[in-house]
Amino acid sequence: MRSRTGIAGCGRMGAPMLAALRAAGLPARGYDVVPMDTPHITDDIAVFSEDLDTLITVVRDIDQTDAVLFGDQNLAAIPTLIRIIICSTLSPRYVRDLRARIPSHIALIDAPMSGAQIAAEEARLSFMIGGDAADIDGAMPLFAAMGKHFHRMGDYGSGMQAKVLNNLLAASNTAMTRLVLDWADDAGLDISALLDLIHTSSGQNWLASGFNSIEFARDGYTEDNTIAILVKDIASALDDAPEGADTTLPQTIQTQIRNLKPRLK
């Protein structure tokens, strides 16, 4: 029997991550509930489960993660499974609680990633990793095939905690950069010149610096797009906020992102 890695959730991030694994010569296949005319991606859970020893989840949210692990797909019950890597950005509280729900012989690693679709396509993702050191060591060939930066944050759950805090900053940068560009339009400034200025000045941030390569940079908010994921990610951070924390600013950023309209330039 040949061990195999499987990626559950082959959308804008999961599909290029799968391609990177296969390009590195690692046996891997993908699963998605949406049928795809794509080699090595199936919507047949029995086919996907065959010889599966490492499961990487890249689905959208907690409901889809529950479906993959315990519900319709029930992949946590596969007898050949030895490792689950959670790459979706989820509530740290939910991720920590998975340990009690997953059989103890299965290693759990939380490894959310950053970099957007362009970084996944170029196999240069940044992973924030939590888990037992030996378990992470065993999974490093997988991470090395898909990414460029690997941040070991501590015990299981710490990778997700770091990711949601990082995404609080990403969400605030997104909201404020878009507001700045809207105001620049009103002032008649050249947007390309302004973005060049921001990139080399004190306002520098990831969204502004990558505005012409990040696929969702100009999107408006809709319930099912990537901008909406930022709203979900703020909710994930808020779900595990310190007791008594002032959550006014994150909630304001959520509102700002929900109000984003598409940019035409």
DRENNUZA-567628 format. One record per residue (C-alpha): residue number from 1; y negated, x negated, z. Coordinates in nm, 4 decimals, m for minus. Layout:
# residues N
<lumtor><marpa>NUM</marpa><north>Y</north><east>X</east><up>Z</up></lumtor>
...
***
This chain:
# residues 265
<lumtor><marpa>1</marpa><north>0.0000</north><east>0.0000</east><up>0.0000</up></lumtor>
<lumtor><marpa>2</marpa><north>m0.3416</north><east>m0.1379</east><up>m0.0975</up></lumtor>
<lumtor><marpa>3</marpa><north>m0.6179</north><east>m0.0804</east><up>0.1556</up></lumtor>
<lumtor><marpa>4</marpa><north>m0.9298</north><east>0.0740</east><up>0.0135</up></lumtor>
<lumtor><marpa>5</marpa><north>m1.2893</north><east>0.1430</east><up>0.1121</up></lumtor>
<lumtor><marpa>6</marpa><north>m1.4320</north><east>0.4865</east><up>0.0429</up></lumtor>
<lumtor><marpa>7</marpa><north>m1.7926</north><east>0.6027</east><up>0.0270</up></lumtor>
<lumtor><marpa>8</marpa><north>m1.8427</north><east>0.9690</east><up>0.1132</up></lumtor>
<lumtor><marpa>9</marpa><north>m2.1640</north><east>1.0939</east><up>m0.0410</up></lumtor>
<lumtor><marpa>10</marpa><north>m2.2319</north><east>0.9452</east><up>m0.3846</up></lumtor>
<lumtor><marpa>11</marpa><north>m2.5895</north><east>1.0470</east><up>m0.4464</up></lumtor>
<lumtor><marpa>12</marpa><north>m2.8935</north><east>0.8274</east><up>m0.5021</up></lumtor>
<lumtor><marpa>13</marpa><north>m2.7820</north><east>0.5752</east><up>m0.2372</up></lumtor>
<lumtor><marpa>14</marpa><north>m2.4042</north><east>0.6110</east><up>m0.2177</up></lumtor>
<lumtor><marpa>15</marpa><north>m2.3361</north><east>0.5724</east><up>m0.5899</up></lumtor>
<lumtor><marpa>16</marpa><north>m2.5113</north><east>0.2346</east><up>m0.6280</up></lumtor>
<lumtor><marpa>17</marpa><north>m2.3556</north><east>0.1158</east><up>m0.3002</up></lumtor>
<lumtor><marpa>18</marpa><north>m2.0143</north><east>0.1986</east><up>m0.4458</up></lumtor>
<lumtor><marpa>19</marpa><north>m2.1033</north><east>0.0143</east><up>m0.7663</up></lumtor>
<lumtor><marpa>20</marpa><north>m2.2020</north><east>m0.2917</east><up>m0.5613</up></lumtor>
<lumtor><marpa>21</marpa><north>m1.8695</north><east>m0.2939</east><up>m0.3762</up></lumtor>
<lumtor><marpa>22</marpa><north>m1.6767</north><east>m0.2738</east><up>m0.6996</up></lumtor>
<lumtor><marpa>23</marpa><north>m1.8935</north><east>m0.5393</east><up>m0.8647</up></lumtor>
<lumtor><marpa>24</marpa><north>m1.7976</north><east>m0.7694</east><up>m0.5773</up></lumtor>
<lumtor><marpa>25</marpa><north>m1.4306</north><east>m0.7120</east><up>m0.6570</up></lumtor>
<lumtor><marpa>26</marpa><north>m1.3616</north><east>m0.4927</east><up>m0.3546</up></lumtor>
<lumtor><marpa>27</marpa><north>m1.1274</north><east>m0.1946</east><up>m0.4000</up></lumtor>
<lumtor><marpa>28</marpa><north>m1.3426</north><east>0.1115</east><up>m0.3468</up></lumtor>
<lumtor><marpa>29</marpa><north>m1.3810</north><east>0.4685</east><up>m0.4608</up></lumtor>
<lumtor><marpa>30</marpa><north>m1.6323</north><east>0.7420</east><up>m0.3943</up></lumtor>
<lumtor><marpa>31</marpa><north>m1.6194</north><east>1.1054</east><up>m0.2909</up></lumtor>
<lumtor><marpa>32</marpa><north>m1.8742</north><east>1.3791</east><up>m0.3428</up></lumtor>
<lumtor><marpa>33</marpa><north>m1.8491</north><east>1.7558</east><up>m0.3203</up></lumtor>
<lumtor><marpa>34</marpa><north>m2.0397</north><east>1.7756</east><up>m0.6495</up></lumtor>
<lumtor><marpa>35</marpa><north>m1.8073</north><east>1.7003</east><up>m0.9445</up></lumtor>
<lumtor><marpa>36</marpa><north>m1.9209</north><east>1.3935</east><up>m1.1390</up></lumtor>
<lumtor><marpa>37</marpa><north>m1.8134</north><east>1.2529</east><up>m1.4701</up></lumtor>
<lumtor><marpa>38</marpa><north>m1.8256</north><east>0.9046</east><up>m1.3216</up></lumtor>
<lumtor><marpa>39</marpa><north>m1.5416</north><east>0.6534</east><up>m1.2926</up></lumtor>
<lumtor><marpa>40</marpa><north>m1.4166</north><east>0.5926</east><up>m0.9385</up></lumtor>
<lumtor><marpa>41</marpa><north>m1.5942</north><east>0.8989</east><up>m0.7920</up></lumtor>
<lumtor><marpa>42</marpa><north>m1.3849</north><east>1.2078</east><up>m0.7222</up></lumtor>
<lumtor><marpa>43</marpa><north>m1.4325</north><east>1.5529</east><up>m0.5728</up></lumtor>
<lumtor><marpa>44</marpa><north>m1.0615</north><east>1.5659</east><up>m0.4819</up></lumtor>
<lumtor><marpa>45</marpa><north>m1.0315</north><east>1.4772</east><up>m0.1133</up></lumtor>
<lumtor><marpa>46</marpa><north>m0.6597</north><east>1.4010</east><up>m0.1453</up></lumtor>
<lumtor><marpa>47</marpa><north>m0.7288</north><east>1.1433</east><up>m0.4170</up></lumtor>
<lumtor><marpa>48</marpa><north>m1.0143</north><east>0.9944</east><up>m0.2159</up></lumtor>
<lumtor><marpa>49</marpa><north>m0.8014</north><east>0.9706</east><up>0.0998</up></lumtor>
<lumtor><marpa>50</marpa><north>m0.5183</north><east>0.7756</east><up>m0.0617</up></lumtor>
<lumtor><marpa>51</marpa><north>m0.4864</north><east>0.4264</east><up>0.0946</up></lumtor>
<lumtor><marpa>52</marpa><north>m0.8210</north><east>0.4733</east><up>0.2693</up></lumtor>
<lumtor><marpa>53</marpa><north>m0.8741</north><east>0.2296</east><up>0.5569</up></lumtor>
<lumtor><marpa>54</marpa><north>m1.2557</north><east>0.2068</east><up>0.5729</up></lumtor>
<lumtor><marpa>55</marpa><north>m1.4804</north><east>0.5107</east><up>0.5418</up></lumtor>
<lumtor><marpa>56</marpa><north>m1.8525</north><east>0.4693</east><up>0.4770</up></lumtor>
<lumtor><marpa>57</marpa><north>m2.0534</north><east>0.7896</east><up>0.5171</up></lumtor>
<lumtor><marpa>58</marpa><north>m2.3780</north><east>0.8196</east><up>0.3198</up></lumtor>
<lumtor><marpa>59</marpa><north>m2.4244</north><east>1.1972</east><up>0.3368</up></lumtor>
<lumtor><marpa>60</marpa><north>m2.7570</north><east>1.3685</east><up>0.4036</up></lumtor>
<lumtor><marpa>61</marpa><north>m2.7437</north><east>1.5005</east><up>0.7594</up></lumtor>
<lumtor><marpa>62</marpa><north>m2.5431</north><east>1.5895</east><up>1.0707</up></lumtor>
<lumtor><marpa>63</marpa><north>m2.3874</north><east>1.9026</east><up>0.9199</up></lumtor>
<lumtor><marpa>64</marpa><north>m2.2559</north><east>1.7071</east><up>0.6221</up></lumtor>
<lumtor><marpa>65</marpa><north>m2.1343</north><east>1.4259</east><up>0.8481</up></lumtor>
<lumtor><marpa>66</marpa><north>m1.9434</north><east>1.6759</east><up>1.0622</up></lumtor>
<lumtor><marpa>67</marpa><north>m1.7891</north><east>1.8251</east><up>0.7476</up></lumtor>
<lumtor><marpa>68</marpa><north>m1.6783</north><east>1.4821</east><up>0.6259</up></lumtor>
<lumtor><marpa>69</marpa><north>m1.5320</north><east>1.3710</east><up>0.9578</up></lumtor>
<lumtor><marpa>70</marpa><north>m1.3993</north><east>1.6890</east><up>1.1164</up></lumtor>
<lumtor><marpa>71</marpa><north>m1.4550</north><east>1.9907</east><up>0.8932</up></lumtor>
<lumtor><marpa>72</marpa><north>m1.3666</north><east>2.0620</east><up>0.5332</up></lumtor>
<lumtor><marpa>73</marpa><north>m1.2793</north><east>1.7001</east><up>0.4541</up></lumtor>
<lumtor><marpa>74</marpa><north>m1.1515</north><east>1.6029</east><up>0.8031</up></lumtor>
<lumtor><marpa>75</marpa><north>m1.1386</north><east>1.2334</east><up>0.7121</up></lumtor>
<lumtor><marpa>76</marpa><north>m1.1326</north><east>1.1182</east><up>1.0747</up></lumtor>
<lumtor><marpa>77</marpa><north>m0.7725</north><east>1.2423</east><up>1.0878</up></lumtor>
<lumtor><marpa>78</marpa><north>m0.6447</north><east>1.0200</east><up>0.8039</up></lumtor>
<lumtor><marpa>79</marpa><north>m0.3607</north><east>0.8088</east><up>0.9504</up></lumtor>
<lumtor><marpa>80</marpa><north>m0.4482</north><east>0.4965</east><up>0.7493</up></lumtor>
<lumtor><marpa>81</marpa><north>m0.8095</north><east>0.4891</east><up>0.8658</up></lumtor>
<lumtor><marpa>82</marpa><north>m0.9068</north><east>0.1904</east><up>1.0821</up></lumtor>
<lumtor><marpa>83</marpa><north>m1.2870</north><east>0.1811</east><up>1.0453</up></lumtor>
<lumtor><marpa>84</marpa><north>m1.5765</north><east>0.4255</east><up>1.0037</up></lumtor>
<lumtor><marpa>85</marpa><north>m1.9232</north><east>0.3010</east><up>0.9113</up></lumtor>
<lumtor><marpa>86</marpa><north>m2.2035</north><east>0.5547</east><up>0.9562</up></lumtor>
<lumtor><marpa>87</marpa><north>m2.4789</north><east>0.4737</east><up>0.7052</up></lumtor>
<lumtor><marpa>88</marpa><north>m2.6613</north><east>0.8071</east><up>0.7052</up></lumtor>
<lumtor><marpa>89</marpa><north>m2.9782</north><east>0.8208</east><up>0.9158</up></lumtor>
<lumtor><marpa>90</marpa><north>m2.8977</north><east>1.0618</east><up>1.1983</up></lumtor>
<lumtor><marpa>91</marpa><north>m2.9937</north><east>1.1349</east><up>1.5566</up></lumtor>
<lumtor><marpa>92</marpa><north>m2.8887</north><east>0.8382</east><up>1.7750</up></lumtor>
<lumtor><marpa>93</marpa><north>m2.7708</north><east>1.0888</east><up>2.0335</up></lumtor>
<lumtor><marpa>94</marpa><north>m2.5339</north><east>1.2496</east><up>1.7816</up></lumtor>
<lumtor><marpa>95</marpa><north>m2.4080</north><east>0.9096</east><up>1.6655</up></lumtor>
<lumtor><marpa>96</marpa><north>m2.3300</north><east>0.7916</east><up>2.0194</up></lumtor>
<lumtor><marpa>97</marpa><north>m2.1458</north><east>1.1153</east><up>2.0909</up></lumtor>
<lumtor><marpa>98</marpa><north>m1.9154</north><east>1.0542</east><up>1.7919</up></lumtor>
<lumtor><marpa>99</marpa><north>m1.7288</north><east>0.7909</east><up>1.9913</up></lumtor>
<lumtor><marpa>100</marpa><north>m1.5698</north><east>1.0579</east><up>2.2114</up></lumtor>
<lumtor><marpa>101</marpa><north>m1.4743</north><east>1.2649</east><up>1.9048</up></lumtor>
<lumtor><marpa>102</marpa><north>m1.3149</north><east>0.9901</east><up>1.6928</up></lumtor>
<lumtor><marpa>103</marpa><north>m0.9647</north><east>0.8558</east><up>1.7748</up></lumtor>
<lumtor><marpa>104</marpa><north>m0.9994</north><east>0.5429</east><up>1.9863</up></lumtor>
<lumtor><marpa>105</marpa><north>m0.8005</north><east>0.3217</east><up>1.7451</up></lumtor>
<lumtor><marpa>106</marpa><north>m1.0679</north><east>0.3704</east><up>1.4768</up></lumtor>
<lumtor><marpa>107</marpa><north>m1.3552</north><east>0.1212</east><up>1.4979</up></lumtor>
<lumtor><marpa>108</marpa><north>m1.6989</north><east>0.2812</east><up>1.4801</up></lumtor>
<lumtor><marpa>109</marpa><north>m1.9996</north><east>0.0989</east><up>1.3375</up></lumtor>
<lumtor><marpa>110</marpa><north>m2.3409</north><east>0.2509</east><up>1.2838</up></lumtor>
<lumtor><marpa>111</marpa><north>m2.5193</north><east>0.0789</east><up>0.9957</up></lumtor>
<lumtor><marpa>112</marpa><north>m2.8070</north><east>0.2823</east><up>0.8511</up></lumtor>
<lumtor><marpa>113</marpa><north>m2.9875</north><east>0.1036</east><up>0.5713</up></lumtor>
<lumtor><marpa>114</marpa><north>m3.3380</north><east>0.0656</east><up>0.4362</up></lumtor>
<lumtor><marpa>115</marpa><north>m3.4821</north><east>m0.0215</east><up>0.0977</up></lumtor>
<lumtor><marpa>116</marpa><north>m3.4599</north><east>0.3018</east><up>m0.1067</up></lumtor>
<lumtor><marpa>117</marpa><north>m3.2596</north><east>0.3511</east><up>m0.4244</up></lumtor>
<lumtor><marpa>118</marpa><north>m3.4008</north><east>0.0441</east><up>m0.5970</up></lumtor>
<lumtor><marpa>119</marpa><north>m3.2633</north><east>m0.1846</east><up>m0.3248</up></lumtor>
<lumtor><marpa>120</marpa><north>m2.9235</north><east>m0.0120</east><up>m0.3400</up></lumtor>
<lumtor><marpa>121</marpa><north>m2.9132</north><east>m0.0628</east><up>m0.7168</up></lumtor>
<lumtor><marpa>122</marpa><north>m2.9997</north><east>m0.4300</east><up>m0.6759</up></lumtor>
<lumtor><marpa>123</marpa><north>m2.7560</north><east>m0.4802</east><up>m0.3822</up></lumtor>
<lumtor><marpa>124</marpa><north>m3.0324</north><east>m0.5963</east><up>m0.1494</up></lumtor>
<lumtor><marpa>125</marpa><north>m3.0330</north><east>m0.3267</east><up>0.1190</up></lumtor>
<lumtor><marpa>126</marpa><north>m3.1321</north><east>m0.4018</east><up>0.4763</up></lumtor>
<lumtor><marpa>127</marpa><north>m2.8711</north><east>m0.2861</east><up>0.7284</up></lumtor>
<lumtor><marpa>128</marpa><north>m2.9388</north><east>m0.2178</east><up>1.0963</up></lumtor>
<lumtor><marpa>129</marpa><north>m2.5980</north><east>m0.2584</east><up>1.2563</up></lumtor>
<lumtor><marpa>130</marpa><north>m2.4558</north><east>m0.1515</east><up>1.5910</up></lumtor>
<lumtor><marpa>131</marpa><north>m2.1026</north><east>m0.1980</east><up>1.7178</up></lumtor>
<lumtor><marpa>132</marpa><north>m1.8485</north><east>m0.4363</east><up>1.8632</up></lumtor>
<lumtor><marpa>133</marpa><north>m1.9124</north><east>m0.7898</east><up>1.7360</up></lumtor>
<lumtor><marpa>134</marpa><north>m1.5553</north><east>m0.8368</east><up>1.6126</up></lumtor>
<lumtor><marpa>135</marpa><north>m1.5627</north><east>m0.5018</east><up>1.4323</up></lumtor>
<lumtor><marpa>136</marpa><north>m1.8888</north><east>m0.5975</east><up>1.2597</up></lumtor>
<lumtor><marpa>137</marpa><north>m1.7474</north><east>m0.9368</east><up>1.1642</up></lumtor>
<lumtor><marpa>138</marpa><north>m1.4554</north><east>m0.7624</east><up>0.9963</up></lumtor>
<lumtor><marpa>139</marpa><north>m1.6894</north><east>m0.5408</east><up>0.7953</up></lumtor>
<lumtor><marpa>140</marpa><north>m1.9316</north><east>m0.8140</east><up>0.6865</up></lumtor>
<lumtor><marpa>141</marpa><north>m1.7777</north><east>m0.8619</east><up>0.3379</up></lumtor>
<lumtor><marpa>142</marpa><north>m1.8669</north><east>m0.4979</east><up>0.2708</up></lumtor>
<lumtor><marpa>143</marpa><north>m2.2220</north><east>m0.5333</east><up>0.3976</up></lumtor>
<lumtor><marpa>144</marpa><north>m2.2661</north><east>m0.8606</east><up>0.2070</up></lumtor>
<lumtor><marpa>145</marpa><north>m2.1674</north><east>m0.6885</east><up>m0.1187</up></lumtor>
<lumtor><marpa>146</marpa><north>m2.4243</north><east>m0.4123</east><up>m0.0726</up></lumtor>
<lumtor><marpa>147</marpa><north>m2.7138</north><east>m0.5798</east><up>0.1014</up></lumtor>
<lumtor><marpa>148</marpa><north>m2.9288</north><east>m0.8820</east><up>0.1630</up></lumtor>
<lumtor><marpa>149</marpa><north>m3.0563</north><east>m0.8441</east><up>0.5197</up></lumtor>
<lumtor><marpa>150</marpa><north>m2.8285</north><east>m0.7735</east><up>0.8181</up></lumtor>
<lumtor><marpa>151</marpa><north>m2.9785</north><east>m0.6996</east><up>1.1571</up></lumtor>
<lumtor><marpa>152</marpa><north>m2.7292</north><east>m0.6854</east><up>1.4434</up></lumtor>
<lumtor><marpa>153</marpa><north>m2.9030</north><east>m0.4647</east><up>1.6956</up></lumtor>
<lumtor><marpa>154</marpa><north>m2.6384</north><east>m0.4523</east><up>1.9704</up></lumtor>
<lumtor><marpa>155</marpa><north>m2.3691</north><east>m0.2093</east><up>2.0824</up></lumtor>
<lumtor><marpa>156</marpa><north>m2.2573</north><east>0.0954</east><up>1.8859</up></lumtor>
<lumtor><marpa>157</marpa><north>m2.5513</north><east>0.3332</east><up>1.8467</up></lumtor>
<lumtor><marpa>158</marpa><north>m2.8201</north><east>0.0667</east><up>1.8580</up></lumtor>
<lumtor><marpa>159</marpa><north>m2.8375</north><east>0.0360</east><up>1.4803</up></lumtor>
<lumtor><marpa>160</marpa><north>m2.9259</north><east>0.4032</east><up>1.4499</up></lumtor>
<lumtor><marpa>161</marpa><north>m3.1802</north><east>0.3795</east><up>1.7305</up></lumtor>
<lumtor><marpa>162</marpa><north>m3.3501</north><east>0.0925</east><up>1.5490</up></lumtor>
<lumtor><marpa>163</marpa><north>m3.3401</north><east>0.2789</east><up>1.2173</up></lumtor>
<lumtor><marpa>164</marpa><north>m3.5094</north><east>0.5957</east><up>1.3398</up></lumtor>
<lumtor><marpa>165</marpa><north>m3.7836</north><east>0.3883</east><up>1.5019</up></lumtor>
<lumtor><marpa>166</marpa><north>m3.8274</north><east>0.1961</east><up>1.1766</up></lumtor>
<lumtor><marpa>167</marpa><north>m3.8429</north><east>0.5249</east><up>0.9882</up></lumtor>
<lumtor><marpa>168</marpa><north>m4.1129</north><east>0.6566</east><up>1.2193</up></lumtor>
<lumtor><marpa>169</marpa><north>m4.3259</north><east>0.3744</east><up>1.0824</up></lumtor>
<lumtor><marpa>170</marpa><north>m4.2095</north><east>0.4375</east><up>0.7252</up></lumtor>
<lumtor><marpa>171</marpa><north>m4.2968</north><east>0.8053</east><up>0.7573</up></lumtor>
<lumtor><marpa>172</marpa><north>m4.6410</north><east>0.7312</east><up>0.9029</up></lumtor>
<lumtor><marpa>173</marpa><north>m4.7074</north><east>0.4788</east><up>0.6255</up></lumtor>
<lumtor><marpa>174</marpa><north>m4.5991</north><east>0.7348</east><up>0.3681</up></lumtor>
<lumtor><marpa>175</marpa><north>m4.8250</north><east>1.0071</east><up>0.5048</up></lumtor>
<lumtor><marpa>176</marpa><north>m5.1280</north><east>0.7816</east><up>0.5435</up></lumtor>
<lumtor><marpa>177</marpa><north>m5.0855</north><east>0.5979</east><up>0.2123</up></lumtor>
<lumtor><marpa>178</marpa><north>m5.0678</north><east>0.9267</east><up>0.0257</up></lumtor>
<lumtor><marpa>179</marpa><north>m5.3782</north><east>1.0524</east><up>0.2070</up></lumtor>
<lumtor><marpa>180</marpa><north>m5.5635</north><east>0.7293</east><up>0.1195</up></lumtor>
<lumtor><marpa>181</marpa><north>m5.4674</north><east>0.7624</east><up>m0.2472</up></lumtor>
<lumtor><marpa>182</marpa><north>m5.5847</north><east>1.1231</east><up>m0.2557</up></lumtor>
<lumtor><marpa>183</marpa><north>m5.9176</north><east>1.0206</east><up>m0.1061</up></lumtor>
<lumtor><marpa>184</marpa><north>m5.9391</north><east>0.7331</east><up>m0.3559</up></lumtor>
<lumtor><marpa>185</marpa><north>m5.8906</north><east>0.9819</east><up>m0.6403</up></lumtor>
<lumtor><marpa>186</marpa><north>m6.1804</north><east>1.1845</east><up>m0.5069</up></lumtor>
<lumtor><marpa>187</marpa><north>m6.3950</north><east>0.8712</east><up>m0.4896</up></lumtor>
<lumtor><marpa>188</marpa><north>m6.3069</north><east>0.7745</east><up>m0.8466</up></lumtor>
<lumtor><marpa>189</marpa><north>m6.1375</north><east>0.4461</east><up>m0.7537</up></lumtor>
<lumtor><marpa>190</marpa><north>m5.8845</north><east>0.2796</east><up>m0.9843</up></lumtor>
<lumtor><marpa>191</marpa><north>m5.5519</north><east>0.3411</east><up>m0.8103</up></lumtor>
<lumtor><marpa>192</marpa><north>m5.3772</north><east>0.0315</east><up>m0.9494</up></lumtor>
<lumtor><marpa>193</marpa><north>m5.6610</north><east>m0.1881</east><up>m0.8300</up></lumtor>
<lumtor><marpa>194</marpa><north>m5.6563</north><east>m0.0237</east><up>m0.4887</up></lumtor>
<lumtor><marpa>195</marpa><north>m5.2789</north><east>m0.0718</east><up>m0.4509</up></lumtor>
<lumtor><marpa>196</marpa><north>m5.3195</north><east>m0.4385</east><up>m0.5444</up></lumtor>
<lumtor><marpa>197</marpa><north>m5.5893</north><east>m0.4684</east><up>m0.2791</up></lumtor>
<lumtor><marpa>198</marpa><north>m5.3755</north><east>m0.2999</east><up>m0.0111</up></lumtor>
<lumtor><marpa>199</marpa><north>m5.0805</north><east>m0.5277</east><up>m0.0920</up></lumtor>
<lumtor><marpa>200</marpa><north>m5.2846</north><east>m0.8389</east><up>m0.0035</up></lumtor>
<lumtor><marpa>201</marpa><north>m5.4938</north><east>m0.6904</east><up>0.2764</up></lumtor>
<lumtor><marpa>202</marpa><north>m5.4650</north><east>m0.5517</east><up>0.6279</up></lumtor>
<lumtor><marpa>203</marpa><north>m5.3473</north><east>m0.2090</east><up>0.5065</up></lumtor>
<lumtor><marpa>204</marpa><north>m5.0319</north><east>m0.3563</east><up>0.3493</up></lumtor>
<lumtor><marpa>205</marpa><north>m4.7205</north><east>m0.1429</east><up>0.3947</up></lumtor>
<lumtor><marpa>206</marpa><north>m4.3857</north><east>m0.0862</east><up>0.2266</up></lumtor>
<lumtor><marpa>207</marpa><north>m4.4754</north><east>0.2319</east><up>0.0392</up></lumtor>
<lumtor><marpa>208</marpa><north>m4.8035</north><east>0.1001</east><up>m0.0986</up></lumtor>
<lumtor><marpa>209</marpa><north>m4.6518</north><east>m0.2340</east><up>m0.1992</up></lumtor>
<lumtor><marpa>210</marpa><north>m4.3598</north><east>m0.0665</east><up>m0.3720</up></lumtor>
<lumtor><marpa>211</marpa><north>m4.5434</north><east>0.2385</east><up>m0.5007</up></lumtor>
<lumtor><marpa>212</marpa><north>m4.4474</north><east>0.1823</east><up>m0.8643</up></lumtor>
<lumtor><marpa>213</marpa><north>m4.0790</north><east>0.1130</east><up>m0.7935</up></lumtor>
<lumtor><marpa>214</marpa><north>m3.9911</north><east>0.3485</east><up>m0.5052</up></lumtor>
<lumtor><marpa>215</marpa><north>m3.8500</north><east>0.6514</east><up>m0.6805</up></lumtor>
<lumtor><marpa>216</marpa><north>m3.9971</north><east>0.9138</east><up>m0.4478</up></lumtor>
<lumtor><marpa>217</marpa><north>m4.3409</north><east>0.7584</east><up>m0.3947</up></lumtor>
<lumtor><marpa>218</marpa><north>m4.5227</north><east>1.0286</east><up>m0.5946</up></lumtor>
<lumtor><marpa>219</marpa><north>m4.3080</north><east>1.3249</east><up>m0.4929</up></lumtor>
<lumtor><marpa>220</marpa><north>m4.4324</north><east>1.6324</east><up>m0.3176</up></lumtor>
<lumtor><marpa>221</marpa><north>m4.2351</north><east>1.7885</east><up>m0.0370</up></lumtor>
<lumtor><marpa>222</marpa><north>m3.9424</north><east>2.0139</east><up>m0.1215</up></lumtor>
<lumtor><marpa>223</marpa><north>m3.6517</north><east>2.1041</east><up>0.1053</up></lumtor>
<lumtor><marpa>224</marpa><north>m3.3923</north><east>1.9054</east><up>m0.0911</up></lumtor>
<lumtor><marpa>225</marpa><north>m3.5704</north><east>1.5878</east><up>m0.1976</up></lumtor>
<lumtor><marpa>226</marpa><north>m3.6148</north><east>1.2409</east><up>m0.0489</up></lumtor>
<lumtor><marpa>227</marpa><north>m3.9554</north><east>1.3160</east><up>0.1003</up></lumtor>
<lumtor><marpa>228</marpa><north>m3.7854</north><east>1.5882</east><up>0.3041</up></lumtor>
<lumtor><marpa>229</marpa><north>m3.5454</north><east>1.3254</east><up>0.4392</up></lumtor>
<lumtor><marpa>230</marpa><north>m3.8405</north><east>1.1603</east><up>0.6098</up></lumtor>
<lumtor><marpa>231</marpa><north>m3.9051</north><east>1.4853</east><up>0.7954</up></lumtor>
<lumtor><marpa>232</marpa><north>m3.5393</north><east>1.4883</east><up>0.9022</up></lumtor>
<lumtor><marpa>233</marpa><north>m3.5608</north><east>1.1253</east><up>1.0125</up></lumtor>
<lumtor><marpa>234</marpa><north>m3.8594</north><east>1.1984</east><up>1.2356</up></lumtor>
<lumtor><marpa>235</marpa><north>m3.6593</north><east>1.4848</east><up>1.3864</up></lumtor>
<lumtor><marpa>236</marpa><north>m3.3739</north><east>1.2394</east><up>1.4500</up></lumtor>
<lumtor><marpa>237</marpa><north>m3.6098</north><east>1.0094</east><up>1.6390</up></lumtor>
<lumtor><marpa>238</marpa><north>m3.7575</north><east>1.2987</east><up>1.8354</up></lumtor>
<lumtor><marpa>239</marpa><north>m3.4083</north><east>1.4140</east><up>1.9358</up></lumtor>
<lumtor><marpa>240</marpa><north>m3.3663</north><east>1.0895</east><up>2.1302</up></lumtor>
<lumtor><marpa>241</marpa><north>m3.7259</north><east>1.0306</east><up>2.2383</up></lumtor>
<lumtor><marpa>242</marpa><north>m3.7780</north><east>0.8852</east><up>2.5867</up></lumtor>
<lumtor><marpa>243</marpa><north>m3.8124</north><east>1.1448</east><up>2.8583</up></lumtor>
<lumtor><marpa>244</marpa><north>m4.1754</north><east>1.2407</east><up>2.8980</up></lumtor>
<lumtor><marpa>245</marpa><north>m4.2845</north><east>1.0663</east><up>2.5770</up></lumtor>
<lumtor><marpa>246</marpa><north>m4.5935</north><east>1.1908</east><up>2.3947</up></lumtor>
<lumtor><marpa>247</marpa><north>m4.4547</north><east>1.3250</east><up>2.0669</up></lumtor>
<lumtor><marpa>248</marpa><north>m4.7838</north><east>1.4525</east><up>1.9257</up></lumtor>
<lumtor><marpa>249</marpa><north>m4.8237</north><east>1.1791</east><up>1.6651</up></lumtor>
<lumtor><marpa>250</marpa><north>m4.4699</north><east>1.1991</east><up>1.5178</up></lumtor>
<lumtor><marpa>251</marpa><north>m4.4985</north><east>1.5780</east><up>1.4982</up></lumtor>
<lumtor><marpa>252</marpa><north>m4.8340</north><east>1.5467</east><up>1.3210</up></lumtor>
<lumtor><marpa>253</marpa><north>m4.6802</north><east>1.3074</east><up>1.0684</up></lumtor>
<lumtor><marpa>254</marpa><north>m4.4008</north><east>1.5597</east><up>1.0060</up></lumtor>
<lumtor><marpa>255</marpa><north>m4.6609</north><east>1.8227</east><up>0.9271</up></lumtor>
<lumtor><marpa>256</marpa><north>m4.8499</north><east>1.5881</east><up>0.6957</up></lumtor>
<lumtor><marpa>257</marpa><north>m4.5341</north><east>1.5049</east><up>0.4980</up></lumtor>
<lumtor><marpa>258</marpa><north>m4.4391</north><east>1.8726</east><up>0.4696</up></lumtor>
<lumtor><marpa>259</marpa><north>m4.7807</north><east>1.9314</east><up>0.3134</up></lumtor>
<lumtor><marpa>260</marpa><north>m4.7508</north><east>1.6567</east><up>0.0475</up></lumtor>
<lumtor><marpa>261</marpa><north>m4.8105</north><east>1.7663</east><up>m0.3106</up></lumtor>
<lumtor><marpa>262</marpa><north>m4.6829</north><east>1.5695</east><up>m0.6146</up></lumtor>
<lumtor><marpa>263</marpa><north>m4.9041</north><east>1.2918</east><up>m0.7480</up></lumtor>
<lumtor><marpa>264</marpa><north>m4.9453</north><east>1.2649</east><up>m1.1229</up></lumtor>
<lumtor><marpa>265</marpa><north>m5.0541</north><east>0.8985</east><up>m1.1189</up></lumtor>
***
